[in-house]
Amino acid sequence: MTKENTSTIELVVELDENRIPEKLFWSAEEGKIENEEAKAMMLSVWDNKTKETLRVDLWTKDMPIDEMKLFFHQTLLAMSDSFNLATQDERMTATMKDFCDYFAEKMELK
């Protein structure tokens, strides 16, 4: 595969002495993002052989709870949009968005 046909996304996690994430940095070559700091991340990868999702969920020890709630809400909304793009299933997408509204209400985000 040539360089023109690849794109690199890099994650760097700085750990404390107990291996707890202190800082997260990410770079996305194609998006012109270089060493940007983040407080949390969720990465999901589909393993076609085992037919299961492999995940890495990380957040820094100083990630505020109120921001974590927002992060989850926005991630759920983004997943709803991605689901719709991938499946064109408008009915289930609407159901997922309804849950996002419910989540936001219960977390007092709205």
Distance bins in CASP14 RR format, pairs under 12 A and 6 or more apart:
PFRMAT RR
TARGET T0000
AUTHOR 0000-0000-0000
RMODE 2
METHOD distances of the structure
MODEL  1
1 7 0 0 0 0 0 1 0 0 0 0 0
3 29 0 0 0 0 0 1 0 0 0 0 0
3 30 0 0 0 0 0 1 0 0 0 0 0
4 30 0 0 0 0 0 1 0 0 0 0 0
5 30 0 0 0 0 0 1 0 0 0 0 0
6 29 0 0 0 0 1 0 0 0 0 0 0
6 30 0 0 0 0 1 0 0 0 0 0 0
7 27 0 0 0 0 0 1 0 0 0 0 0
7 28 1 0 0 1 0 0 0 0 0 0 0
7 29 1 0 1 0 0 0 0 0 0 0 0
7 30 1 0 1 0 0 0 0 0 0 0 0
7 31 0 0 0 0 1 0 0 0 0 0 0
7 32 0 0 0 0 0 1 0 0 0 0 0
7 33 0 0 0 0 0 1 0 0 0 0 0
8 26 0 0 0 0 0 1 0 0 0 0 0
8 27 1 0 0 1 0 0 0 0 0 0 0
8 28 1 0 0 1 0 0 0 0 0 0 0
8 29 1 0 1 0 0 0 0 0 0 0 0
8 30 1 0 0 1 0 0 0 0 0 0 0
8 31 0 0 0 0 0 1 0 0 0 0 0
8 33 0 0 0 0 0 1 0 0 0 0 0
8 34 0 0 0 0 0 1 0 0 0 0 0
9 25 0 0 0 0 0 1 0 0 0 0 0
9 26 1 0 0 1 0 0 0 0 0 0 0
9 27 1 0 0 1 0 0 0 0 0 0 0
9 28 1 0 1 0 0 0 0 0 0 0 0
9 29 1 0 0 1 0 0 0 0 0 0 0
9 30 0 0 0 0 1 0 0 0 0 0 0
9 31 0 0 0 0 1 0 0 0 0 0 0
9 33 0 0 0 0 1 0 0 0 0 0 0
9 34 0 0 0 0 0 1 0 0 0 0 0
9 36 0 0 0 0 0 1 0 0 0 0 0
9 41 0 0 0 0 0 1 0 0 0 0 0
9 43 0 0 0 0 1 0 0 0 0 0 0
9 45 0 0 0 0 0 1 0 0 0 0 0
10 24 0 0 0 0 0 1 0 0 0 0 0
10 25 0 0 0 0 1 0 0 0 0 0 0
10 26 1 0 0 1 0 0 0 0 0 0 0
10 27 1 0 1 0 0 0 0 0 0 0 0
10 28 1 0 0 1 0 0 0 0 0 0 0
10 29 0 0 0 0 1 0 0 0 0 0 0
10 30 0 0 0 0 0 1 0 0 0 0 0
10 31 0 0 0 0 0 1 0 0 0 0 0
10 33 0 0 0 0 1 0 0 0 0 0 0
10 34 0 0 0 0 1 0 0 0 0 0 0
10 35 0 0 0 0 1 0 0 0 0 0 0
10 36 0 0 0 0 0 1 0 0 0 0 0
10 43 0 0 0 0 0 1 0 0 0 0 0
11 21 0 0 0 0 0 1 0 0 0 0 0
11 23 0 0 0 0 0 1 0 0 0 0 0
11 24 1 0 0 1 0 0 0 0 0 0 0
11 25 1 0 0 1 0 0 0 0 0 0 0
11 26 1 0 1 0 0 0 0 0 0 0 0
11 27 0 0 0 0 1 0 0 0 0 0 0
11 28 0 0 0 0 0 1 0 0 0 0 0
11 33 0 0 0 0 0 1 0 0 0 0 0
11 35 0 0 0 0 0 1 0 0 0 0 0
11 36 0 0 0 0 0 1 0 0 0 0 0
11 37 0 0 0 0 0 1 0 0 0 0 0
11 38 0 0 0 0 1 0 0 0 0 0 0
11 40 0 0 0 0 0 1 0 0 0 0 0
11 41 1 0 0 1 0 0 0 0 0 0 0
11 42 0 0 0 0 0 1 0 0 0 0 0
11 43 1 0 0 1 0 0 0 0 0 0 0
11 56 0 0 0 0 1 0 0 0 0 0 0
11 58 0 0 0 0 1 0 0 0 0 0 0
12 21 0 0 0 0 0 1 0 0 0 0 0
12 22 0 0 0 0 0 1 0 0 0 0 0
12 23 0 0 0 0 1 0 0 0 0 0 0
12 24 1 0 0 1 0 0 0 0 0 0 0
12 25 1 0 1 0 0 0 0 0 0 0 0
12 26 1 0 0 1 0 0 0 0 0 0 0
12 27 1 0 0 1 0 0 0 0 0 0 0
12 34 0 0 0 0 0 1 0 0 0 0 0
12 35 1 0 0 1 0 0 0 0 0 0 0
12 36 0 0 0 0 0 1 0 0 0 0 0
12 37 0 0 0 0 1 0 0 0 0 0 0
12 38 0 0 0 0 0 1 0 0 0 0 0
12 41 0 0 0 0 0 1 0 0 0 0 0
12 58 0 0 0 0 0 1 0 0 0 0 0
13 19 0 0 0 0 1 0 0 0 0 0 0
13 20 0 0 0 0 0 1 0 0 0 0 0
13 21 1 0 1 0 0 0 0 0 0 0 0
13 22 0 0 0 0 1 0 0 0 0 0 0
13 23 1 0 0 1 0 0 0 0 0 0 0
13 24 1 0 1 0 0 0 0 0 0 0 0
13 25 1 0 0 1 0 0 0 0 0 0 0
13 26 0 0 0 0 1 0 0 0 0 0 0
13 37 0 0 0 0 0 1 0 0 0 0 0
13 38 0 0 0 0 0 1 0 0 0 0 0
13 39 0 0 0 0 0 1 0 0 0 0 0
13 40 0 0 0 0 0 1 0 0 0 0 0
13 41 0 0 0 0 1 0 0 0 0 0 0
13 43 0 0 0 0 0 1 0 0 0 0 0
13 56 0 0 0 0 1 0 0 0 0 0 0
13 57 0 0 0 0 0 1 0 0 0 0 0
13 58 1 0 0 1 0 0 0 0 0 0 0
13 59 0 0 0 0 0 1 0 0 0 0 0
13 60 0 0 0 0 1 0 0 0 0 0 0
13 61 0 0 0 0 0 1 0 0 0 0 0
14 20 0 0 0 0 0 1 0 0 0 0 0
14 21 1 0 0 1 0 0 0 0 0 0 0
14 22 1 0 1 0 0 0 0 0 0 0 0
14 23 1 0 1 0 0 0 0 0 0 0 0
14 24 1 0 0 1 0 0 0 0 0 0 0
14 25 1 0 0 1 0 0 0 0 0 0 0
14 35 0 0 0 0 0 1 0 0 0 0 0
14 37 0 0 0 0 1 0 0 0 0 0 0
14 38 0 0 0 0 0 1 0 0 0 0 0
14 58 0 0 0 0 0 1 0 0 0 0 0
14 60 0 0 0 0 1 0 0 0 0 0 0
14 61 0 0 0 0 0 1 0 0 0 0 0
15 21 1 0 0 1 0 0 0 0 0 0 0
15 22 1 0 0 1 0 0 0 0 0 0 0
15 23 0 0 0 0 1 0 0 0 0 0 0
15 24 0 0 0 0 0 1 0 0 0 0 0
15 58 0 0 0 0 1 0 0 0 0 0 0
15 60 0 0 0 0 0 1 0 0 0 0 0
15 61 0 0 0 0 0 1 0 0 0 0 0
16 22 1 0 1 0 0 0 0 0 0 0 0
16 23 0 0 0 0 1 0 0 0 0 0 0
16 60 0 0 0 0 1 0 0 0 0 0 0
16 61 1 0 0 1 0 0 0 0 0 0 0
16 62 0 0 0 0 0 1 0 0 0 0 0
17 61 0 0 0 0 0 1 0 0 0 0 0
18 61 0 0 0 0 1 0 0 0 0 0 0
19 58 0 0 0 0 0 1 0 0 0 0 0
19 61 0 0 0 0 0 1 0 0 0 0 0
20 58 0 0 0 0 1 0 0 0 0 0 0
20 59 0 0 0 0 1 0 0 0 0 0 0
20 60 0 0 0 0 1 0 0 0 0 0 0
20 61 1 0 1 0 0 0 0 0 0 0 0
20 62 0 0 0 0 0 1 0 0 0 0 0
20 63 0 0 0 0 0 1 0 0 0 0 0
21 37 0 0 0 0 0 1 0 0 0 0 0
21 38 0 0 0 0 0 1 0 0 0 0 0
21 39 0 0 0 0 1 0 0 0 0 0 0
21 40 0 0 0 0 1 0 0 0 0 0 0
21 41 0 0 0 0 1 0 0 0 0 0 0
21 56 0 0 0 0 0 1 0 0 0 0 0
21 57 0 0 0 0 0 1 0 0 0 0 0
21 58 1 0 1 0 0 0 0 0 0 0 0
21 59 1 0 0 1 0 0 0 0 0 0 0
21 60 1 0 1 0 0 0 0 0 0 0 0
21 61 1 0 0 1 0 0 0 0 0 0 0
21 62 0 0 0 0 1 0 0 0 0 0 0
21 63 0 0 0 0 1 0 0 0 0 0 0
22 37 0 0 0 0 0 1 0 0 0 0 0
22 39 0 0 0 0 0 1 0 0 0 0 0
22 58 0 0 0 0 0 1 0 0 0 0 0
22 59 0 0 0 0 0 1 0 0 0 0 0
22 60 1 0 1 0 0 0 0 0 0 0 0
22 61 1 0 0 1 0 0 0 0 0 0 0
22 62 1 0 0 1 0 0 0 0 0 0 0
22 63 0 0 0 0 0 1 0 0 0 0 0
23 35 0 0 0 0 0 1 0 0 0 0 0
23 36 0 0 0 0 0 1 0 0 0 0 0
23 37 1 0 0 1 0 0 0 0 0 0 0
23 38 0 0 0 0 1 0 0 0 0 0 0
23 39 0 0 0 0 1 0 0 0 0 0 0
23 40 0 0 0 0 0 1 0 0 0 0 0
23 41 0 0 0 0 0 1 0 0 0 0 0
23 58 0 0 0 0 0 1 0 0 0 0 0
23 59 0 0 0 0 0 1 0 0 0 0 0
23 60 1 0 0 1 0 0 0 0 0 0 0
23 61 0 0 0 0 1 0 0 0 0 0 0
23 62 0 0 0 0 1 0 0 0 0 0 0
23 63 0 0 0 0 0 1 0 0 0 0 0
24 35 0 0 0 0 0 1 0 0 0 0 0
24 36 0 0 0 0 1 0 0 0 0 0 0
24 37 1 0 0 1 0 0 0 0 0 0 0
24 38 1 0 1 0 0 0 0 0 0 0 0
24 39 1 0 0 1 0 0 0 0 0 0 0
24 40 1 0 0 1 0 0 0 0 0 0 0
24 41 1 0 1 0 0 0 0 0 0 0 0
24 42 0 0 0 0 0 1 0 0 0 0 0
24 43 0 0 0 0 0 1 0 0 0 0 0
24 56 0 0 0 0 0 1 0 0 0 0 0
24 57 0 0 0 0 0 1 0 0 0 0 0
24 58 1 0 0 1 0 0 0 0 0 0 0
24 59 1 0 0 1 0 0 0 0 0 0 0
24 60 1 0 0 1 0 0 0 0 0 0 0
24 61 0 0 0 0 0 1 0 0 0 0 0
24 62 0 0 0 0 0 1 0 0 0 0 0
24 63 0 0 0 0 1 0 0 0 0 0 0
25 33 0 0 0 0 0 1 0 0 0 0 0
25 34 0 0 0 0 1 0 0 0 0 0 0
25 35 1 0 1 0 0 0 0 0 0 0 0
25 36 1 0 0 1 0 0 0 0 0 0 0
25 37 1 0 1 0 0 0 0 0 0 0 0
25 38 1 0 0 1 0 0 0 0 0 0 0
25 39 0 0 0 0 0 1 0 0 0 0 0
25 41 0 0 0 0 0 1 0 0 0 0 0
25 58 0 0 0 0 0 1 0 0 0 0 0
25 60 0 0 0 0 0 1 0 0 0 0 0
26 33 1 0 0 1 0 0 0 0 0 0 0
26 34 0 0 0 0 1 0 0 0 0 0 0
26 35 1 0 0 1 0 0 0 0 0 0 0
26 36 1 0 1 0 0 0 0 0 0 0 0
26 37 0 0 0 0 1 0 0 0 0 0 0
26 38 1 0 1 0 0 0 0 0 0 0 0
26 39 0 0 0 0 0 1 0 0 0 0 0
26 40 0 0 0 0 0 1 0 0 0 0 0
26 41 1 0 0 1 0 0 0 0 0 0 0
26 43 0 0 0 0 0 1 0 0 0 0 0
26 58 0 0 0 0 0 1 0 0 0 0 0
27 33 1 0 1 0 0 0 0 0 0 0 0
27 34 1 0 1 0 0 0 0 0 0 0 0
27 35 1 0 1 0 0 0 0 0 0 0 0
27 36 1 0 0 1 0 0 0 0 0 0 0
27 37 0 0 0 0 0 1 0 0 0 0 0
27 38 0 0 0 0 0 1 0 0 0 0 0
28 34 0 0 0 0 1 0 0 0 0 0 0
28 35 0 0 0 0 0 1 0 0 0 0 0
28 36 0 0 0 0 1 0 0 0 0 0 0
28 38 0 0 0 0 0 1 0 0 0 0 0
29 35 0 0 0 0 0 1 0 0 0 0 0
37 60 0 0 0 0 1 0 0 0 0 0 0
37 62 0 0 0 0 0 1 0 0 0 0 0
37 63 0 0 0 0 0 1 0 0 0 0 0
38 58 0 0 0 0 1 0 0 0 0 0 0
38 59 0 0 0 0 1 0 0 0 0 0 0
38 60 0 0 0 0 1 0 0 0 0 0 0
38 63 0 0 0 0 1 0 0 0 0 0 0
38 67 0 0 0 0 0 1 0 0 0 0 0
38 71 0 0 0 0 1 0 0 0 0 0 0
39 58 0 0 0 0 1 0 0 0 0 0 0
39 59 1 0 0 1 0 0 0 0 0 0 0
39 60 1 0 1 0 0 0 0 0 0 0 0
39 61 0 0 0 0 1 0 0 0 0 0 0
39 62 1 0 0 1 0 0 0 0 0 0 0
39 63 1 0 1 0 0 0 0 0 0 0 0
39 64 0 0 0 0 1 0 0 0 0 0 0
39 65 0 0 0 0 0 1 0 0 0 0 0
39 66 0 0 0 0 0 1 0 0 0 0 0
39 67 1 0 0 1 0 0 0 0 0 0 0
39 68 0 0 0 0 1 0 0 0 0 0 0
39 70 0 0 0 0 0 1 0 0 0 0 0
39 71 1 0 0 1 0 0 0 0 0 0 0
40 56 0 0 0 0 0 1 0 0 0 0 0
40 57 0 0 0 0 1 0 0 0 0 0 0
40 58 1 0 0 1 0 0 0 0 0 0 0
40 59 1 1 0 0 0 0 0 0 0 0 0
40 60 1 0 0 1 0 0 0 0 0 0 0
40 61 0 0 0 0 0 1 0 0 0 0 0
40 62 0 0 0 0 0 1 0 0 0 0 0
40 63 1 0 1 0 0 0 0 0 0 0 0
40 64 0 0 0 0 0 1 0 0 0 0 0
40 65 0 0 0 0 0 1 0 0 0 0 0
40 67 1 0 0 1 0 0 0 0 0 0 0
40 68 1 0 0 1 0 0 0 0 0 0 0
40 69 0 0 0 0 0 1 0 0 0 0 0
40 70 0 0 0 0 0 1 0 0 0 0 0
40 71 1 0 1 0 0 0 0 0 0 0 0
40 72 0 0 0 0 1 0 0 0 0 0 0
40 74 0 0 0 0 0 1 0 0 0 0 0
40 75 0 0 0 0 1 0 0 0 0 0 0
41 55 0 0 0 0 0 1 0 0 0 0 0
41 56 1 0 0 1 0 0 0 0 0 0 0
41 57 1 0 0 1 0 0 0 0 0 0 0
41 58 1 0 1 0 0 0 0 0 0 0 0
41 59 1 0 0 1 0 0 0 0 0 0 0
41 60 0 0 0 0 1 0 0 0 0 0 0
41 63 0 0 0 0 0 1 0 0 0 0 0
41 68 0 0 0 0 0 1 0 0 0 0 0
41 71 0 0 0 0 1 0 0 0 0 0 0
41 75 0 0 0 0 1 0 0 0 0 0 0
42 53 0 0 0 0 0 1 0 0 0 0 0
42 54 0 0 0 0 0 1 0 0 0 0 0
42 55 1 0 0 1 0 0 0 0 0 0 0
42 56 1 0 0 1 0 0 0 0 0 0 0
42 57 1 0 1 0 0 0 0 0 0 0 0
42 58 0 0 0 0 1 0 0 0 0 0 0
42 59 0 0 0 0 1 0 0 0 0 0 0
42 68 0 0 0 0 0 1 0 0 0 0 0
42 71 0 0 0 0 1 0 0 0 0 0 0
42 72 0 0 0 0 1 0 0 0 0 0 0
42 74 0 0 0 0 0 1 0 0 0 0 0
42 75 1 0 0 1 0 0 0 0 0 0 0
42 76 0 0 0 0 0 1 0 0 0 0 0
42 78 0 0 0 0 0 1 0 0 0 0 0
42 79 0 0 0 0 1 0 0 0 0 0 0
43 53 0 0 0 0 0 1 0 0 0 0 0
43 54 0 0 0 0 1 0 0 0 0 0 0
43 55 1 0 0 1 0 0 0 0 0 0 0
43 56 1 0 1 0 0 0 0 0 0 0 0
43 57 1 0 0 1 0 0 0 0 0 0 0
43 58 0 0 0 0 1 0 0 0 0 0 0
43 75 0 0 0 0 0 1 0 0 0 0 0
44 52 0 0 0 0 0 1 0 0 0 0 0
44 53 1 0 1 0 0 0 0 0 0 0 0
44 54 1 0 0 1 0 0 0 0 0 0 0
44 55 1 0 1 0 0 0 0 0 0 0 0
44 56 0 0 0 0 1 0 0 0 0 0 0
44 57 0 0 0 0 1 0 0 0 0 0 0
44 75 0 0 0 0 0 1 0 0 0 0 0
44 78 0 0 0 0 0 1 0 0 0 0 0
44 79 0 0 0 0 1 0 0 0 0 0 0
44 82 0 0 0 0 0 1 0 0 0 0 0
45 52 0 0 0 0 1 0 0 0 0 0 0
45 53 1 0 0 1 0 0 0 0 0 0 0
45 54 1 0 1 0 0 0 0 0 0 0 0
45 55 1 0 0 1 0 0 0 0 0 0 0
45 56 0 0 0 0 1 0 0 0 0 0 0
46 52 1 0 0 1 0 0 0 0 0 0 0
46 53 1 0 1 0 0 0 0 0 0 0 0
46 54 1 0 0 1 0 0 0 0 0 0 0
46 55 0 0 0 0 0 1 0 0 0 0 0
46 86 0 0 0 0 0 1 0 0 0 0 0
47 53 1 0 0 1 0 0 0 0 0 0 0
47 54 1 0 1 0 0 0 0 0 0 0 0
47 55 0 0 0 0 0 1 0 0 0 0 0
48 54 0 0 0 0 0 1 0 0 0 0 0
53 79 0 0 0 0 0 1 0 0 0 0 0
57 63 0 0 0 0 0 1 0 0 0 0 0
57 68 0 0 0 0 0 1 0 0 0 0 0
57 71 0 0 0 0 0 1 0 0 0 0 0
57 72 0 0 0 0 0 1 0 0 0 0 0
57 75 0 0 0 0 0 1 0 0 0 0 0
58 68 0 0 0 0 0 1 0 0 0 0 0
58 71 0 0 0 0 0 1 0 0 0 0 0
59 65 0 0 0 0 0 1 0 0 0 0 0
59 67 0 0 0 0 1 0 0 0 0 0 0
59 68 1 0 0 1 0 0 0 0 0 0 0
59 69 0 0 0 0 0 1 0 0 0 0 0
59 71 0 0 0 0 1 0 0 0 0 0 0
59 72 0 0 0 0 0 1 0 0 0 0 0
59 75 0 0 0 0 0 1 0 0 0 0 0
60 67 0 0 0 0 0 1 0 0 0 0 0
60 68 0 0 0 0 0 1 0 0 0 0 0
60 71 0 0 0 0 0 1 0 0 0 0 0
61 68 0 0 0 0 0 1 0 0 0 0 0
62 68 0 0 0 0 0 1 0 0 0 0 0
63 69 0 0 0 0 0 1 0 0 0 0 0
63 70 0 0 0 0 0 1 0 0 0 0 0
63 71 1 0 0 1 0 0 0 0 0 0 0
63 72 0 0 0 0 0 1 0 0 0 0 0
64 70 0 0 0 0 1 0 0 0 0 0 0
64 71 0 0 0 0 1 0 0 0 0 0 0
65 71 0 0 0 0 0 1 0 0 0 0 0
65 72 0 0 0 0 0 1 0 0 0 0 0
65 107 0 0 0 0 0 1 0 0 0 0 0
66 72 0 0 0 0 0 1 0 0 0 0 0
66 73 0 0 0 0 0 1 0 0 0 0 0
66 107 0 0 0 0 1 0 0 0 0 0 0
66 108 0 0 0 0 1 0 0 0 0 0 0
66 109 0 0 0 0 1 0 0 0 0 0 0
67 73 0 0 0 0 0 1 0 0 0 0 0
67 74 0 0 0 0 0 1 0 0 0 0 0
67 107 0 0 0 0 0 1 0 0 0 0 0
67 109 0 0 0 0 0 1 0 0 0 0 0
68 74 0 0 0 0 0 1 0 0 0 0 0
68 75 0 0 0 0 0 1 0 0 0 0 0
68 107 0 0 0 0 1 0 0 0 0 0 0
68 109 0 0 0 0 0 1 0 0 0 0 0
69 75 0 0 0 0 0 1 0 0 0 0 0
69 76 0 0 0 0 0 1 0 0 0 0 0
69 103 0 0 0 0 1 0 0 0 0 0 0
69 104 0 0 0 0 1 0 0 0 0 0 0
69 105 0 0 0 0 0 1 0 0 0 0 0
69 106 0 0 0 0 1 0 0 0 0 0 0
69 107 1 0 1 0 0 0 0 0 0 0 0
69 108 0 0 0 0 1 0 0 0 0 0 0
69 109 1 0 0 1 0 0 0 0 0 0 0
69 110 0 0 0 0 0 1 0 0 0 0 0
70 76 0 0 0 0 0 1 0 0 0 0 0
70 77 0 0 0 0 0 1 0 0 0 0 0
70 100 0 0 0 0 0 1 0 0 0 0 0
70 103 0 0 0 0 0 1 0 0 0 0 0
70 104 0 0 0 0 1 0 0 0 0 0 0
70 107 0 0 0 0 1 0 0 0 0 0 0
70 108 0 0 0 0 0 1 0 0 0 0 0
70 109 1 0 0 1 0 0 0 0 0 0 0
70 110 0 0 0 0 0 1 0 0 0 0 0
71 77 0 0 0 0 0 1 0 0 0 0 0
71 78 0 0 0 0 0 1 0 0 0 0 0
71 103 0 0 0 0 0 1 0 0 0 0 0
71 107 0 0 0 0 0 1 0 0 0 0 0
71 109 0 0 0 0 0 1 0 0 0 0 0
72 78 0 0 0 0 0 1 0 0 0 0 0
72 79 0 0 0 0 0 1 0 0 0 0 0
72 99 0 0 0 0 0 1 0 0 0 0 0
72 100 0 0 0 0 1 0 0 0 0 0 0
72 103 1 0 0 1 0 0 0 0 0 0 0
72 104 0 0 0 0 0 1 0 0 0 0 0
72 106 0 0 0 0 0 1 0 0 0 0 0
72 107 0 0 0 0 1 0 0 0 0 0 0
72 109 0 0 0 0 1 0 0 0 0 0 0
73 79 0 0 0 0 0 1 0 0 0 0 0
73 80 0 0 0 0 0 1 0 0 0 0 0
73 97 0 0 0 0 0 1 0 0 0 0 0
73 99 0 0 0 0 0 1 0 0 0 0 0
73 100 1 0 0 1 0 0 0 0 0 0 0
73 101 0 0 0 0 1 0 0 0 0 0 0
73 102 0 0 0 0 0 1 0 0 0 0 0
73 103 1 0 1 0 0 0 0 0 0 0 0
73 104 1 0 1 0 0 0 0 0 0 0 0
73 105 0 0 0 0 0 1 0 0 0 0 0
73 106 0 0 0 0 0 1 0 0 0 0 0
73 107 1 0 0 1 0 0 0 0 0 0 0
73 108 0 0 0 0 0 1 0 0 0 0 0
73 109 1 0 1 0 0 0 0 0 0 0 0
73 110 0 0 0 0 1 0 0 0 0 0 0
74 80 0 0 0 0 0 1 0 0 0 0 0
74 81 0 0 0 0 0 1 0 0 0 0 0
74 100 0 0 0 0 1 0 0 0 0 0 0
74 103 0 0 0 0 0 1 0 0 0 0 0
74 104 0 0 0 0 1 0 0 0 0 0 0
74 107 0 0 0 0 0 1 0 0 0 0 0
74 109 0 0 0 0 1 0 0 0 0 0 0
75 81 0 0 0 0 0 1 0 0 0 0 0
75 82 0 0 0 0 0 1 0 0 0 0 0
75 96 0 0 0 0 0 1 0 0 0 0 0
75 100 0 0 0 0 1 0 0 0 0 0 0
75 103 0 0 0 0 0 1 0 0 0 0 0
76 82 0 0 0 0 0 1 0 0 0 0 0
76 83 0 0 0 0 0 1 0 0 0 0 0
76 93 0 0 0 0 0 1 0 0 0 0 0
76 96 1 0 0 1 0 0 0 0 0 0 0
76 97 0 0 0 0 1 0 0 0 0 0 0
76 98 0 0 0 0 0 1 0 0 0 0 0
76 99 1 0 0 1 0 0 0 0 0 0 0
76 100 1 0 1 0 0 0 0 0 0 0 0
76 101 0 0 0 0 0 1 0 0 0 0 0
76 102 0 0 0 0 0 1 0 0 0 0 0
76 103 1 0 0 1 0 0 0 0 0 0 0
76 104 0 0 0 0 1 0 0 0 0 0 0
76 107 0 0 0 0 0 1 0 0 0 0 0
76 109 0 0 0 0 0 1 0 0 0 0 0
77 83 0 0 0 0 0 1 0 0 0 0 0
77 84 0 0 0 0 0 1 0 0 0 0 0
77 93 0 0 0 0 0 1 0 0 0 0 0
77 96 0 0 0 0 1 0 0 0 0 0 0
77 97 1 0 0 1 0 0 0 0 0 0 0
77 98 0 0 0 0 0 1 0 0 0 0 0
77 99 0 0 0 0 0 1 0 0 0 0 0
77 100 1 0 1 0 0 0 0 0 0 0 0
77 101 0 0 0 0 1 0 0 0 0 0 0
77 103 0 0 0 0 1 0 0 0 0 0 0
77 104 0 0 0 0 1 0 0 0 0 0 0
77 109 0 0 0 0 0 1 0 0 0 0 0
78 84 0 0 0 0 0 1 0 0 0 0 0
78 85 0 0 0 0 0 1 0 0 0 0 0
78 96 0 0 0 0 0 1 0 0 0 0 0
78 97 0 0 0 0 0 1 0 0 0 0 0
78 100 0 0 0 0 1 0 0 0 0 0 0
79 85 0 0 0 0 0 1 0 0 0 0 0
79 86 0 0 0 0 0 1 0 0 0 0 0
79 87 0 0 0 0 0 1 0 0 0 0 0
79 92 0 0 0 0 0 1 0 0 0 0 0
79 93 0 0 0 0 0 1 0 0 0 0 0
79 96 1 0 0 1 0 0 0 0 0 0 0
79 97 0 0 0 0 0 1 0 0 0 0 0
79 99 0 0 0 0 0 1 0 0 0 0 0
79 100 0 0 0 0 1 0 0 0 0 0 0
79 103 0 0 0 0 0 1 0 0 0 0 0
80 86 0 0 0 0 0 1 0 0 0 0 0
80 87 0 0 0 0 0 1 0 0 0 0 0
80 89 0 0 0 0 0 1 0 0 0 0 0
80 90 0 0 0 0 0 1 0 0 0 0 0
80 92 0 0 0 0 1 0 0 0 0 0 0
80 93 1 0 1 0 0 0 0 0 0 0 0
80 94 0 0 0 0 1 0 0 0 0 0 0
80 95 0 0 0 0 1 0 0 0 0 0 0
80 96 1 0 1 0 0 0 0 0 0 0 0
80 97 1 0 1 0 0 0 0 0 0 0 0
80 98 0 0 0 0 1 0 0 0 0 0 0
80 99 0 0 0 0 1 0 0 0 0 0 0
80 100 1 0 0 1 0 0 0 0 0 0 0
80 101 0 0 0 0 0 1 0 0 0 0 0
80 103 0 0 0 0 0 1 0 0 0 0 0
81 87 0 0 0 0 0 1 0 0 0 0 0
81 90 0 0 0 0 0 1 0 0 0 0 0
81 93 1 0 0 1 0 0 0 0 0 0 0
81 94 0 0 0 0 0 1 0 0 0 0 0
81 96 0 0 0 0 1 0 0 0 0 0 0
81 97 0 0 0 0 1 0 0 0 0 0 0
81 100 0 0 0 0 0 1 0 0 0 0 0
82 89 0 0 0 0 0 1 0 0 0 0 0
82 93 0 0 0 0 1 0 0 0 0 0 0
82 96 0 0 0 0 0 1 0 0 0 0 0
83 89 1 0 0 1 0 0 0 0 0 0 0
83 90 0 0 0 0 0 1 0 0 0 0 0
83 91 0 0 0 0 0 1 0 0 0 0 0
83 92 1 0 0 1 0 0 0 0 0 0 0
83 93 1 0 1 0 0 0 0 0 0 0 0
83 94 0 0 0 0 0 1 0 0 0 0 0
83 95 0 0 0 0 0 1 0 0 0 0 0
83 96 1 0 0 1 0 0 0 0 0 0 0
83 97 0 0 0 0 1 0 0 0 0 0 0
83 99 0 0 0 0 0 1 0 0 0 0 0
83 100 0 0 0 0 0 1 0 0 0 0 0
84 90 1 0 0 1 0 0 0 0 0 0 0
84 91 0 0 0 0 0 1 0 0 0 0 0
84 92 0 0 0 0 1 0 0 0 0 0 0
84 93 1 0 1 0 0 0 0 0 0 0 0
84 94 0 0 0 0 1 0 0 0 0 0 0
84 95 0 0 0 0 0 1 0 0 0 0 0
84 96 0 0 0 0 1 0 0 0 0 0 0
84 97 0 0 0 0 1 0 0 0 0 0 0
85 93 0 0 0 0 1 0 0 0 0 0 0
86 92 0 0 0 0 0 1 0 0 0 0 0
86 93 0 0 0 0 0 1 0 0 0 0 0
87 93 1 0 0 1 0 0 0 0 0 0 0
87 96 0 0 0 0 0 1 0 0 0 0 0
89 95 0 0 0 0 1 0 0 0 0 0 0
89 96 0 0 0 0 1 0 0 0 0 0 0
90 96 0 0 0 0 0 1 0 0 0 0 0
90 97 0 0 0 0 0 1 0 0 0 0 0
91 97 0 0 0 0 0 1 0 0 0 0 0
91 98 0 0 0 0 0 1 0 0 0 0 0
92 98 0 0 0 0 0 1 0 0 0 0 0
92 99 0 0 0 0 0 1 0 0 0 0 0
93 99 0 0 0 0 0 1 0 0 0 0 0
93 100 0 0 0 0 0 1 0 0 0 0 0
94 100 0 0 0 0 0 1 0 0 0 0 0
94 101 0 0 0 0 0 1 0 0 0 0 0
95 101 0 0 0 0 0 1 0 0 0 0 0
95 102 0 0 0 0 0 1 0 0 0 0 0
96 102 0 0 0 0 0 1 0 0 0 0 0
96 103 0 0 0 0 0 1 0 0 0 0 0
97 103 0 0 0 0 0 1 0 0 0 0 0
97 104 0 0 0 0 0 1 0 0 0 0 0
98 104 0 0 0 0 0 1 0 0 0 0 0
98 105 0 0 0 0 0 1 0 0 0 0 0
99 105 0 0 0 0 0 1 0 0 0 0 0
99 106 0 0 0 0 0 1 0 0 0 0 0
100 106 0 0 0 0 0 1 0 0 0 0 0
100 107 0 0 0 0 0 1 0 0 0 0 0
100 109 0 0 0 0 1 0 0 0 0 0 0
100 110 0 0 0 0 0 1 0 0 0 0 0
101 107 0 0 0 0 0 1 0 0 0 0 0
101 109 0 0 0 0 1 0 0 0 0 0 0
101 110 1 0 0 1 0 0 0 0 0 0 0
102 109 0 0 0 0 0 1 0 0 0 0 0
102 110 0 0 0 0 0 1 0 0 0 0 0
103 109 1 0 0 1 0 0 0 0 0 0 0
103 110 0 0 0 0 1 0 0 0 0 0 0
104 110 1 0 1 0 0 0 0 0 0 0 0
END
